[in-house]
Amino acid sequence: MEAVEIIGYFGALVVGLVLGLIGGGGSILTVPILVYFLGFNPIVATAYSLFVVGSTALVGTLKNIRQKKIDFKTALVFAIPSIITVFMVRSLVIPNLPEVIFTLGSFQLTNSLFIMLLFALIMFLAGWSMIKSREIPEDDSIKKFDVNYYFAIGSQAIGIGVLAGLVGAGGGFLIVPALVLLVKLPIKKAISTSLFIIAIQSLVGFLGDLKTLTIDWKFLITFTLISIIGIFIGLALSKKISPKRLKKGFGYFTIVMATYILYKELF
């Protein structure tokens, strides 16, 4: 096994660690690791990312359910439109993306480049929103589920479903900010709820890829099992880190990774 492959598998451990700590961000690492270290095509990498992140998040969710850390009502309102959207994007849109989206002189925007640039842009915006948002106290949550609430959550969920489906993300780096800023959940409850949404959304989205891609199950399961070890480490460490530090650290980490992807793809 080459050194770059060893780094890639070590990255799988870090994927789980990040998911356990911040309730998202697993795809922020998974896609670049699969593309830049393990040599997968971005479209294949986004499909594998859904399985890895979804399976790892599912393990973390089972632990959070036992500890009663999940806001199930918010999760279901958010998850249903998001899951439907992700599945449709993965099964209908991704297989029909043209190899070259457009050409301008000598520059070609391929479907792979489009996915990675969109991925980096979404990461940057999500990270910035988390760094700049105010800290929300524990008792500042929305209690009443009225029509406006359902509309706001539903529209956010559909938008996140489209973007998550395109870039093969669980959407945690978008879901956590939405739950904190829109629903006003405390950050640690938002992280636990996000893991639940990610688990369902990612695995259902992956089903949309099964009919169009040939899956290397041996590699995928190995990578996923290593990631699952990481999430147990992350969940344990999250108890010792303050909500404010978690949110700020999440934001800065996301921006650093977005900058790296932009540099790698454009320069």
ROLOVEX-270341 format. One record per residue: x, y, z of N, C-alpha, C, CB in turn. Coordinates in pm, whole numbers, padded with zeros to 5 digits, always signed. Glycine has a CB too. Example, Ala and Ser with C-alpha at 12.3 -4.5 7.8 and 13.67 -1.06 7.14 Angstrom:
+01319-00569+00780+01230-00450+00780+01320-00330+00780+01131-00447+00905 +01285-00225+00708+01367-00106+00714+01290+00003+00787+01408-00060+00572 
***
This chain:
+00084-00119+00000+00000+00000+00000+00088+00125+00000-00095+00000+00123 +00062+00217-00090+00142+00339-00101+00109+00435+00011+00121+00406-00237 +00204+00530+00034+00188+00627+00143+00061+00710+00126+00310+00718+00151 +00031+00747+00000-00086+00830-00024-00216+00755+00012-00090+00876-00171 -00215+00623-00009-00333+00542+00028-00347+00533+00179-00323+00401-00032 -00234+00521+00249-00237+00517+00395-00295+00647+00449-00094+00494+00452 -00252+00759+00390-00307+00889+00431-00457+00894+00406-00237+01004+00354 -00499+00836+00293-00641+00834+00260-00723+00758+00362-00661+00774+00124 -00672+00640+00403-00744+00560+00503-00740+00626+00641-00685+00419+00510 -00630+00693+00672-00626+00769+00798-00730+00881+00793-00484+00828+00822 -00749+00939+00673-00851+01042+00656-00990+00990+00689-00848+01095+00515 -01015+00860+00665-01144+00801+00698-01171+00810+00847-01150+00655+00652 -01066+00791+00928-01079+00804+01073-01115+00947+01111-00949+00762+01142 -01053+01043+01043-01078+01184+01072-01220+01223+01029-00974+01273+01000 -01270+01161+00922-01408+01187+00878-01505+01158+00991-01443+01100+00753 -01491+01041+01053-01577+01005+01165-01558+01098+01283-01551+00862+01207 -01434+01134+01310-01402+01225+01421-01474+01358+01404-01250+01248+01430 -01469+01413+01283-01534+01541+01254-01685+01529+01268-01498+01589+01113 -01743+01420+01216-01888+01400+01228-01931+01394+01375-01930+01271+01156 -01853+01325+01457-01887+01315+01598-01875+01447+01671-01800+01214+01665 -01779+01529+01632-01756+01657+01699-01857+01763+01660-01617+01706+01668 -01887+01774+01529-01965+01889+01485-02094+01852+01412-01882+01974+01395 -02128+01724+01405-02256+01685+01346-02265+01704+01197-02365+01762+01410 -02154+01725+01132-02149+01745+00987-02005+01759+00947-02232+01869+00944 -01983+01794+00821-01846+01814+00775-01777+01687+00730-01767+01875+00883 -01843+01572+00745-01779+01448+00702-01752+01447+00553-01865+01330+00738 -01848+01496+00474-01829+01500+00329-01725+01603+00288-01961+01531+00261 -01705+01704+00373-01603+01806+00345-01466+01740+00337-01604+01917+00453 -01447+01635+00415-01322+01559+00409-01331+01441+00313-01283+01511+00547 -01445+01371+00313-01455+01247+00236-01432+01268+00087-01591+01185+00258 -01500+01366+00030-01487+01389-00115-01344+01425-00154-01582+01501-00160 -01278+01524-00087-01138+01551-00123-01045+01433-00103-01087+01667-00043 -01065+01354+00004-00980+01236+00028-00995+01136-00086-01017+01170+00162 -01118+01108-00125-01142+01011-00232-01090+01060-00367-01292+00981-00243 -01101+01190-00391-01058+01246-00520-00906+01265-00524-01128+01379-00545 -00849+01333-00424-00709+01375-00430-00610+01269-00380-00690+01501-00352 -00651+01185-00285-00558+01085-00230-00580+00945-00288-00573+01079-00080 -00706+00911-00315-00736+00775-00360-00773+00767-00507-00847+00718-00277 -00778+00881-00576-00787+00882-00722-00922+00853-00783-00694+00786-00774 -01030+00872-00707-01163+00847-00763-01213+00967-00843-01260+00814-00651 -01293+00938-00945-01363+01043-01018-01458+01115-00923-01440+00984-01139 -01472+01249-00933-01560+01323-00841-01703+01270-00834-01565+01467-00880 -01759+01225-00946-01896+01174-00942-01904+01045-00859-01948+01150-01086 -01807+00957-00878-01801+00834-00797-01775+00870-00651-01691+00737-00850 -01684+00966-00629-01650+01008-00493-01771+01063-00419-01539+01112-00496 -01856+01139-00488-01974+01195-00422-02073+01084-00383-02044+01297-00513 -02081+00980-00466-02168+00866-00432-02113+00791-00310-02182+00770-00553 -01984+00762-00312-01922+00692-00199-01933+00775-00071-01774+00662-00229 -01919+00906-00086-01930+00995+00030-02065+00982+00099-01907+01140-00013 -02171+00971+00019-02305+00956+00077-02314+00831+00164-02411+00951-00033 -02256+00720+00115-02262+00595+00191-02177+00603+00318-02214+00477+00104 -02055+00653+00304-01964+00661+00419-02023+00752+00527-01825+00714+00375 -02062+00872+00487-02113+00970+00584-02246+00922+00642-02132+01108+00517 -02333+00865+00558-02462+00818+00607-02448+00704+00706-02549+00773+00492 -02363+00608+00676-02344+00494+00765-02280+00536+00897-02258+00388+00697 -02180+00623+00888-02113+00671+01010-02208+00752+01096-01990+00755+00973 -02286+00839+01031-02383+00921+01105-02490+00834+01170-02450+01023+01012 -02526+00723+01105-02626+00632+01161-02579+00573+01294-02659+00520+01062 -02452+00535+01300-02397+00481+01423-02400+00587+01534-02251+00431+01400 -02359+00709+01500-02364+00817+01598-02506+00848+01642-02301+00941+01541 -02601+00836+01551-02742+00863+01581-02797+00762+01681-02825+00859+01454 -02762+00636+01666-02810+00534+01759-02765+00564+01902-02760+00395+01716 -02643+00614+01915-02594+00651+02047-02669+00773+02100-02442+00679+02043 -02694+00872+02013-02765+00993+02055-02910+00964+02092-02760+01097+01946 -02972+00866+02025-03111+00828+02058-03117+00776+02202-03164+00720+01958 -03023+00692+02238-03021+00638+02375-03004+00749+02478-02909+00535+02390 -02931+00855+02441-02906+00965+02533-03008+01078+02520-02766+01020+02511 -03110+01059+02435-03221+01153+02417-03172+01294+02380-03305+01160+02544 -03081+01300+02282-03024+01428+02241-03084+01483+02112-02876+01414+02224 -03180+01412+02051-03230+01449+01918-03367+01514+01927-03236+01325+01827 -03386+01624+01854-03517+01688+01839-03585+01623+01719-03505+01846+01821 -03660+01515+01744-03717+01435+01636-03820+01512+01554-03781+01310+01693 -03898+01599+01618-04002+01672+01545-03939+01761+01439-04088+01755+01641 -03838+01836+01479-03767+01921+01383-03698+01836+01277-03663+02010+01455 -03637+01725+01319-03564+01638+01226-03655+01586+01116-03500+01521+01300 -03775+01541+01152-03866+01485+01052-03919+01592+00958-03982+01414+01120 -03953+01710+01013-04000+01821+00928-03892+01858+00827-04037+01944+01015 -03767+01855+00870-03655+01891+00784-03621+01778+00688-03533+01927+00868 -03622+01654+00739-03568+01541+00662-03654+01499+00544-03549+01424+00753 -03786+01500+00560-03873+01446+00455-03854+01516+00320-04019+01456+00498 -03867+01650+00312-03846+01715+00181-03702+01704+00133-03885+01860+00188 -03608+01705+00227-03467+01697+00190-03433+01560+00132-03379+01725+00312 -03484+01453+00193-03456+01317+00146-03511+01296+00005-03518+01214+00242 -03634+01340-00017-03696+01325-00150-03613+01398-00255-03841+01379-00150 -03568+01520-00221-03492+01601-00315-03357+01538-00347-03471+01742-00259 -03285+01492-00244-03154+01429-00266-03167+01307-00356-03091+01389-00132 -03266+01222-00331-03283+01102-00411-03309+01136-00557-03399+01017-00355 -03392+01236-00581-03424+01275-00719-03301+01331-00791-03537+01378-00721 -03222+01412-00719-03102+01470-00780-03002+01360-00815-03036+01573-00684 -02980+01266-00722-02881+01160-00747-02926+01063-00855-02855+01084-00619 -03056+01036-00865-03103+00936-00961-03138+00994-01097-03224+00865-00906 -03173+01124-01102-03218+01183-01228-03122+01288-01284-03353+01246-01208 -03067+01373-01198-02985+01486-01246-02841+01444-01272-02988+01601-01145 -02777+01384-01171-02634+01349-01182-02604+01259-01301-02588+01281-01054 -02683+01151-01327-02651+01065-01442-02665+01136-01577-02741+00945-01441 -02738+01247-01580-02762+01316-01707-02681+01444-01724-02907+01348-01719 -02588+01469-01631-02500+01585-01648-02408+01560-01768-02417+01611-01519 -02397+01656-01861-02306+01637-01975-02161+01636-01930-02327+01747-02079 -02076+01566-02001-01934+01559-01966-01871+01699-01964-01859+01469-02066 -01904+01781-02065-01858+01920-02071-01981+02009-02065-01772+01948-02200 -01991+02090-01961-02110+02174-01942-02106+02294-02034-02121+02219-01796 -01989+02361-02042-01972+02465-02143-01824+02488-02168-02041+02596-02099 -01794+02548-02284-01657+02579-02323-01644+02728-02350-01615+02498-02447 -01537+02788-02297-01509+02930-02320-01363+02942-02360-01542+03017-02194 -01338+02956-02492-01201+02957-02541-01137+02823-02516-01120+03070-02476 -01024+02827-02445-00954+02701-02414-01003+02639-02282-00804+02726-02407 -01091+02711-02212-01140+02661-02083-01264+02574-02101-01172+02778-01990 -01263+02459-02037-01379+02371-02037-01428+02347-01895-01346+02237-02106 -01556+02373-01873-01615+02342-01743-01675+02201-01752-01725+02448-01703 -01599+02102-01704-01646+01964-01706-01740+01940-01588-01527+01866-01701 -01813+01830-01593-01904+01801-01482-01826+01779-01351-01990+01677-01514 -01707+01720-01360-01625+01698-01241-01579+01830-01179-01504+01611-01275 -01531+01922-01265-01486+02052-01216-01603+02130-01158-01420+02131-01329 -01719+02124-01224-01839+02193-01175-01876+02146-01035-01956+02171-01271 -01873+02014-01013-01910+01959-00882-01813+02006-00774-01913+01806-00888 -01682+02003-00803-01584+02042-00702-01588+02192-00673-01444+02002-00749 -01611+02275-00775-01621+02419-00752-01747+02454-00673-01619+02495-00885 -01858+02389-00706-01981+02411-00632-01964+02365-00488-02099+02337-00699 -01898+02253-00471-01870+02200-00338-01793+02302-00254-01792+02069-00348 -01688+02361-00313-01606+02457-00241-01685+02584-00207-01483+02493-00324 -01768+02631-00300-01847+02752-00277-01946+02733-00161-01922+02792-00404 -02015+02620-00161-02111+02591-00055-02040+02583+00080-02187+02459-00084 -01925+02518+00083-01848+02507+00206-01809+02643+00260-01724+02422+00183 -01763+02731+00171-01719+02864+00214-01835+02943+00275-01659+02941+00095 -01949+02943+00209-02065+03018+00259-02116+02964+00392-02176+03016+00155 -02118+02830+00404-02164+02769+00529-02069+02802+00644-02177+02617+00513 -01939+02794+00617-01841+02826+00719-01850+02969+00765-01703+02798+00669 -01867+03060+00670-01877+03202+00703-02000+03230+00789-01883+03286+00575 -02112+03166+00757-02235+03189+00834-02220+03142+00978-02354+03118+00768 -02146+03035+01001-02127+02985+01136-02033+03073+01218-02075+02843+01132 -01932+03129+01151-01837+03216+01221-01904+03346+01264-01715+03246+01132 -01990+03402+01178-02049+03532+01202-02179+03529+01282-02074+03599+01073 -02242+03413+01297-02372+03407+01366-02353+03429+01516-02442+03272+01340 -02458+03481+01579-02454+03503+01723-02476+03371+01796-02559+03607+01766 -02428+03366+01920-02451+03247+02003-02595+03249+02053-02350+03242+02122 -02664+03136+02042-02804+03129+02080-02816+03055+02213-02888+03060+01971 -02877+03117+02314-02889+03052+02444-02980+02930+02441-02939+03150+02547 -02970+02849+02547-03043+02723+02552-03195+02742+02545-03008+02649+02677 -03246+02853+02600-03392+02871+02608-03448+02955+02494-03428+02935+02739 -03368+02977+02389-03411+03062+02278-03458+02981+02159-03297+03154+02236 -03519+02867+02182-03564+02782+02073-03708+02811+02037-03548+02635+02110 -03745+02779+01914-03881+02799+01869-03970+02689+01928-03889+02798+01714 -04077+02729+01993-04166+02632+02058-04287+02597+01972-04213+02686+02191 -04331+02693+01891-04457+02674+01818-04430+02635+01674-04542+02800+01824 -04487+02526+01631-04472+02478+01494-04590+02531+01412-04465+02322+01488 -04580+02657+01364-04689+02714+01287-04663+02701+01138-04711+02860+01325 -04752+02759+01055-04741+02746+00910-04611+02808+00859-04860+02812+00841 -04577+02926+00909-04455+02993+00865-04331+02910+00899-04444+03131+00930 -04336+02844+01014-04223+02759+01054-04205+02645+00954-04245+02704+01197 -04314+02576+00922-04307+02463+00829-04259+02508+00691-04443+02396+00818 -04306+02624+00648-04264+02675+00516-04115+02705+00515-04344+02801+00478 -04068+02772+00621-03926+02809+00629-03838+02685+00631-03900+02895+00754 -03874+02588+00716-03796+02465+00726-03801+02386+00595-03847+02378+00843 -03920+02374+00536-03936+02297+00412-03855+02354+00298-04081+02291+00372 -03859+02487+00282-03785+02551+00173-03635+02536+00193-03822+02699+00161 -03590+02550+00319-03448+02529+00349-03408+02385+00318-03420+02562+00497 -03493+02291+00357-03461+02149+00338-03450+02113+00191-03567+02063+00406 -03540+02166+00108-03535+02138-00036-03407+02195-00096-03659+02196-00107 -03375+02319-00059-03252+02381-00110-03128+02303-00071-03241+02523-00059 -03122+02260+00055-03008+02182+00102-03006+02045+00034-03014+02166+00254 -03124+01988+00009-03132+01860-00060-03074+01867-00200-03274+01813-00066 -03105+01975-00273-03051+01994-00408-02898+02003-00404-03110+02122-00473 -02847+02088-00316-02703+02109-00308-02631+01984-00257-02671+02228-00217 -02689+01921-00154-02628+01799-00100-02627+01687-00205-02703+01752+00026 -02733+01676-00284-02738+01576-00388-02634+01600-00496-02874+01572-00450 -02614+01726-00533-02517+01759-00638-02374+01730-00596-02530+01905-00675 -02340+01763-00471-02200+01749-00429-02177+01623-00346-02158+01870-00349 -02280+01539-00331-02263+01413-00260-02237+01429-00113-02153+01336-00320 -02293+01535-00054-02271+01563+00087-02390+01518+00169-02246+01712+00109 -02362+01483+00294-02472+01457+00385-02547+01585+00414-02422+01393+00514 -02477+01696+00398-02540+01827+00418-02526+01881+00558-02684+01818+00384 -02446+01813+00643-02431+01859+00781-02374+01999+00790-02343+01765+00858 -02283+02033+00698-02225+02167+00702-02325+02273+00659-02102+02173+00613 -02441+02229+00606-02552+02320+00577-02665+02303+00679-02606+02295+00435 -02689+02180+00724-02799+02153+00816-02774+02215+00953-02821+02003+00830 -02651+02201+01006-02622+02257+01138-02645+02407+01142-02478+02225+01178 -02592+02485+01046-02624+02629+01047-02773+02657+01037-02553+02698+00933 -02846+02580+00955-02990+02602+00941-03063+02576+01072-03048+02512+00830 -03027+02469+01142-03091+02437+01268-03059+02540+01377-03049+02298+01314 -02937+02592+01375-02896+02691+01475-02956+02828+01444-02743+02701+01481 -02948+02870+01317-02987+03007+01281-03137+03020+01256-02912+03051+01158 -03199+02920+01196-03341+02929+01162-03429+02871+01273-03368+02855+01030 -03400+02749+01316-03479+02683+01419-03437+02729+01559-03467+02531+01408 -03313+02781+01568-03257+02830+01694-03238+02720+01798-03347+02939+01751 -03199+02603+01750-03161+02496+01842-03024+02528+01902-03160+02358+01769 -03002+02494+02028-02867+02504+02084-02773+02418+02000-02865+02458+02234 -02648+02459+01990-02555+02398+01895-02538+02247+01917-02420+02467+01906 -02531+02201+02042-02509+02057+02064-02632+01975+02026-02472+02031+02210 -02752+02030+02049-02874+01960+02008-02885+01962+01856-02999+02023+02072 -02841+02073+01794-02841+02082+01647-02748+01978+01587-02799+02224+01602 -02633+01955+01652-02537+01856+01604-02597+01715+01607-02409+01861+01688 -02662+01681+01718-02723+01548+01730-02838+01530+01632-02774+01525+01873 -02920+01633+01616-03032+01627+01523-02982+01619+01379-03124+01749+01540 -02875+01692+01351-02815+01690+01218-02767+01550+01181-02699+01789+01211 -02705+01480+01275-02657+01344+01248-02772+01253+01207-02585+01287+01370 -02886+01267+01273-03003+01185+01241-03050+01214+01098-03117+01212+01340 -03059+01342+01063-03103+01382+00928-03003+01332+00824-03118+01536+00919 -02874+01350+00852-02769+01309+00759-02774+01159+00732-02630+01348+00815 -02794+01080+00837-02795+00935+00822-02903+00891+00723-02818+00867+00958 -03025+00942+00741-03135+00903+00653-03114+00960+00513-03269+00950+00710 -03085+01088+00506-03073+01158+00378-02962+01099+00291-03047+01306+00401 -02847+01072+00351-02732+01024+00275-02754+00883+00221-02606+01026+00362 -02806+00795+00306-02825+00656+00263-02934+00644+00157-02858+00568+00382 -03041+00723+00171-03145+00722+00067-03089+00781-00063-03269+00802+00113 -03009+00887-00051-02946+00946-00170-02855+00847-00240-02868+01070-00132 -02781+00767-00162-02691+00666-00219-02769+00563-00301-02612+00597-00109 -02889+00531-00259-02971+00435-00334-02994+00483-00478-03107+00414-00264 -02999+00616-00497-03019+00671-00630-02901+00647-00723-03045+00817-00622 -02783+00612-00664-02663+00587-00746-02646+00441-00784-02541+00634-00671 -02716+00353-00716-02690+00209-00734-02717+00162-00877-02776+00129-00639 -02815+00223-00943-02849+00176-01078-02756+00231-01186-02991+00213-01110 -02673+00331-01151-02589+00395-01253-02439+00372-01231-02616+00543-01257 -02398+00328-01110-02256+00312-01081-02224+00168-01040-02214+00409-00971 -02101+00126-01070-02049-00001-01020-01976+00027-00889-01955-00071-01125 -02020-00034-00781-01968-00003-00648-01859-00102-00608-02081-00002-00544 -01744-00052-00561-01639-00135-00504-01671-00153-00355-01495-00070-00525 -01752-00255-00324-01803-00273-00189-01693-00304-00088-01906-00384-00187 -01590-00378-00127-01482-00411-00034-01413-00283+00015-01378-00506-00101 -01377-00197-00079-01315-00070-00040-01410+00016+00042-01269+00008-00165 -01534+00027-00004-01631+00118+00059-01661+00077+00202-01760+00121-00022 -01676-00051+00227-01706-00098+00363-01584-00080+00455-01750-00246+00360 -01464-00107+00401-01342-00086+00481-01328+00060+00522-01218-00130+00402 -01344+00150+00427-01333+00293+00453-01438+00336+00556-01350+00374+00321 -01559+00282+00542-01669+00319+00631-01645+00270+00773-01800+00263+00578 -01596+00147+00788-01570+00093+00922-01465+00176+00996-01523-00054+00913 -01363+00221+00925-01261+00307+00986-01325+00439+01031-01144+00334+00887 -01412+00493+00948-01482+00617+00980-01570+00601+01104-01566+00662+00862 -01634+00485+01117-01721+00459+01233-01639+00459+01363-01795+00324+01216 -01517+00406+01358-01430+00413+01476-01407+00560+01513-01293+00341+01448 -01387+00643+01410-01362+00785+01434-01478+00856+01499-01330+00852+01305 -01602+00817+01465-01716+00891+01522-01730+00865+01673-01846+00851+01450 -01692+00747+01718-01695+00720+01861-01595+00809+01935-01665+00572+01889 -01479+00831+01873-01379+00920+01932-01434+01063+01934-01244+00913+01853 -01495+01105+01823-01549+01241+01814-01660+01267+01913-01599+01267+01675 -01752+01171+01930-01862+01186+02025-01810+01200+02168-01959+01067+02015 -01705+01126+02200-01647+01135+02335-01581+01271+02357-01544+01023+02356 -01509+01320+02256-01441+01449+02268-01539+01566+02272-01344+01468+02153 -01655+01552+02206-01751+01663+02199-01804+01703+02336-01868+01625+02108 -01800+01610+02432-01848+01641+02568-01756+01737+02641-01863+01513+02648 -01633+01751+02591-01534+01832+02661-01509+01967+02592-01404+01755+02673 -01583+01995+02484-01561+02118+02408-01685+02205+02415-01524+02088+02261 -01669+02336+02436-01782+02427+02452-01856+02446+02319-01735+02563+02507 -01990+02474+02322-02066+02499+02200-02008+02612+02115-02210+02531+02235 -01963+02718+02180-01909+02832+02105-01784+02792+02026-01875+02947+02201 -01697+02718+02090-01575+02673+02022-01607+02575+01909-01479+02607+02122 -01705+02488+01932-01746+02394+01828-01791+02468+01703-01857+02303+01879 -01878+02567+01722-01935+02638+01608-01829+02718+01533-02048+02731+01654 -01747+02791+01607-01642+02871+01544-01539+02781+01474-01572+02959+01649 -01499+02674+01543-01402+02583+01484-01456+02519+01357-01364+02476+01583 -01583+02482+01359-01649+02425+01241-01642+02522+01124-01795+02391+01273 -01671+02650+01152-01669+02750+01046-01532+02769+00985-01719+02881+01099 -01431+02784+01068-01295+02806+01017-01244+02682+00941-01199+02840+01133 -01272+02564+00994-01231+02441+00927-01291+02431+00787-01272+02318+01010 -01419+02465+00776-01488+02458+00648-01426+02554+00546-01636+02491+00666 -01394+02675+00589-01335+02774+00498-01196+02730+00452-01328+02912+00567 -01118+02674+00542-00984+02624+00505-00995+02516+00397-00910+02568+00630 -01087+02422+00415-01104+02315+00318-01156+02368+00184-01199+02208+00373 -01245+02467+00188-01296+02527+00065-01185+02594-00013-01407+02629+00096 -01098+02666+00058-00985+02734-00007-00890+02633-00071-00909+02820+00096 -00866+02522-00002-00778+02418-00055-00833+02360-00185-00758+02307+00048 -00963+02330-00185-01025+02272-00305-01018+02369-00422-01171+02232-00277 -01047+02497-00398-01040+02597-00504-00899+02605-00562-01083+02736-00452 -00799+02607-00474-00661+02611-00519-00626+02489-00602-00566+02622-00400 -00666+02372-00552-00633+02246-00619-00697+02237-00757-00676+02129-00533 -00821+02283-00769-00894+02271-00894-00856+02377-00997-01043+02278-00868 -00825+02499-00951-00803+02611-01044-00656+02640-01072-00867+02735-00989 -00567+02605-00979-00428+02645-00995-00332+02527-00995-00391+02740-00887 
***
